[in-house]
């Protein structure tokens, strides 16, 4: 876990441990693990990859938020 991207740096320098990592984004999106369960929990997302992965992930998150009627709309 946390071998790619920058997440491993926090583990390597002792800022967090493997036990502090509850789930990876894919596990949450697939429903294998829960996301945040309270406002006191912190989400850190290290999305390292290629642009198409970011676009697809964003679309999945957006569609799920609409379906579950969660999130906030930001007017720009």
trRosetta pair geometry for C-beta under 8 A, 3 or more apart (Angstrom, degrees):
i j d omega theta_ij theta_ji phi_ij phi_ji
1 18 6.1 112 67 -144 123 99
1 21 5.8 169 145 98 136 151
1 24 6.9 -149 -142 -53 97 114
2 5 7.6 -84 -152 63 60 98
2 7 4.1 -113 -140 114 99 114
2 8 4.7 150 145 -77 90 68
2 10 7.9 -84 -168 55 145 93
2 11 5.6 114 110 -11 147 141
2 18 7.3 -150 25 -110 126 75
2 21 6.1 -137 -38 -79 124 162
2 46 7.8 70 -129 47 84 146
3 8 5.9 54 -124 -73 23 135
4 7 7.7 36 80 36 49 103
4 8 7.4 120 33 -20 13 119
4 48 5.9 -153 143 75 95 125
5 8 7.1 135 76 0 64 88
5 46 4.2 130 143 143 143 117
5 47 7.4 151 -115 88 142 5
5 48 3.3 177 -100 8 90 131
5 49 8.0 -34 -74 -37 106 71
6 9 5.3 -29 -175 10 70 119
6 10 7.8 69 140 -16 76 90
6 46 5.3 -149 54 -145 79 128
6 48 6.7 138 -6 -52 75 132
7 10 6.2 -51 -168 28 47 108
7 11 7.1 37 143 -9 71 105
7 21 7.6 74 174 -102 129 131
7 44 7.5 134 -112 122 99 116
7 46 4.2 -148 -48 18 98 158
8 11 5.4 -58 -154 42 46 111
8 12 5.8 50 148 -26 76 106
9 12 5.5 -52 -141 37 32 114
9 13 6.2 12 165 -4 67 109
10 13 6.5 -62 -139 46 24 95
10 15 4.2 -77 -160 65 79 121
10 16 4.8 24 141 24 112 101
11 14 7.8 43 -179 -69 29 22
11 15 7.5 -74 -60 51 23 79
11 16 5.9 -51 -82 80 62 80
11 17 6.6 87 -132 -132 84 26
11 18 6.4 53 -132 -60 132 65
11 21 7.9 -29 -74 -32 121 124
14 17 7.8 4 -146 -71 51 76
16 20 4.0 -111 -169 65 105 152
16 21 7.0 101 140 -47 130 80
17 20 5.2 113 53 -6 63 99
18 21 5.9 -54 -163 26 43 111
21 24 7.6 20 170 -62 115 68
22 33 6.6 164 145 162 87 137
22 34 7.9 -56 155 71 129 76
23 27 4.3 -129 -168 82 106 128
23 28 5.3 118 118 -50 138 90
23 32 7.6 160 -142 88 125 90
23 33 3.7 -173 -98 92 139 147
23 34 7.5 173 -17 60 150 42
23 35 7.7 -98 60 -94 140 46
24 27 5.1 95 57 3 71 105
24 28 7.5 -145 95 -3 37 88
25 28 5.8 -60 -154 37 35 109
25 29 6.1 30 155 -17 71 109
25 45 6.1 65 -74 -136 121 103
25 47 7.4 26 -19 -87 161 89
25 57 7.0 21 143 -149 141 129
26 29 5.7 -56 -141 40 32 110
26 30 6.0 20 163 -9 67 112
27 30 6.2 -62 -142 45 25 103
27 32 4.4 -85 -160 69 76 113
27 33 4.3 26 140 18 115 110
28 31 7.7 38 178 -71 30 25
28 32 7.6 -79 -59 50 21 73
28 33 5.7 -55 -77 77 60 85
28 34 7.2 8 -122 139 85 16
28 35 4.7 78 -153 -76 126 85
29 57 7.6 -106 -74 -142 157 80
29 60 5.7 37 -154 136 131 135
29 61 7.2 -77 -104 -76 110 73
29 64 7.3 -145 -139 -34 77 158
34 37 5.9 27 142 -59 136 106
35 43 7.4 1 -171 -96 92 128
36 39 7.8 67 161 -87 129 26
36 41 4.5 178 -138 80 90 126
36 43 5.8 -78 -53 -53 116 110
37 41 6.3 76 41 -11 64 147
38 41 5.4 109 61 -9 74 97
47 53 7.7 -178 -174 115 99 108
47 54 6.0 95 155 -102 134 91
47 57 6.9 -163 -131 76 130 163
49 53 4.0 -42 122 62 139 150
49 54 6.7 170 73 -43 103 80
50 53 5.3 99 60 3 68 104
50 54 7.7 -135 103 -4 38 89
51 54 5.5 -55 -154 34 41 114
51 55 6.4 39 152 -20 72 103
52 55 5.6 -50 -146 35 36 113
52 56 6.3 34 156 -16 67 106
53 56 6.0 -56 -145 40 29 107
53 57 6.1 29 157 -18 65 111
54 57 5.8 -57 -144 40 27 111
54 58 6.1 30 157 -21 63 109
55 58 5.8 -55 -148 35 27 112
55 59 6.5 28 154 -20 62 106
56 59 5.8 -55 -150 34 31 112
56 60 6.5 31 153 -18 65 105
57 60 5.8 -56 -150 35 32 111
57 61 6.3 29 155 -16 66 108
58 61 5.8 -57 -146 39 30 109
58 62 6.1 31 156 -21 66 110
59 62 5.7 -55 -144 38 29 113
59 63 6.2 25 159 -16 65 108
60 63 6.0 -58 -145 39 26 107
60 64 6.2 24 157 -17 63 110
61 64 5.9 -59 -147 38 27 109
61 65 6.3 29 155 -21 64 108
62 65 5.8 -57 -149 35 28 111
62 66 6.5 27 154 -17 63 105
63 66 5.7 -53 -149 36 32 112
63 67 6.3 33 154 -19 65 108
64 67 5.6 -55 -146 38 32 113
64 68 6.1 9 162 0 67 113
65 68 6.3 -68 -139 51 25 95
65 69 7.9 107 164 -73 54 4
65 70 5.2 -104 -147 72 73 79
65 71 4.1 22 -167 -15 131 138
66 69 7.3 18 -176 -75 30 45
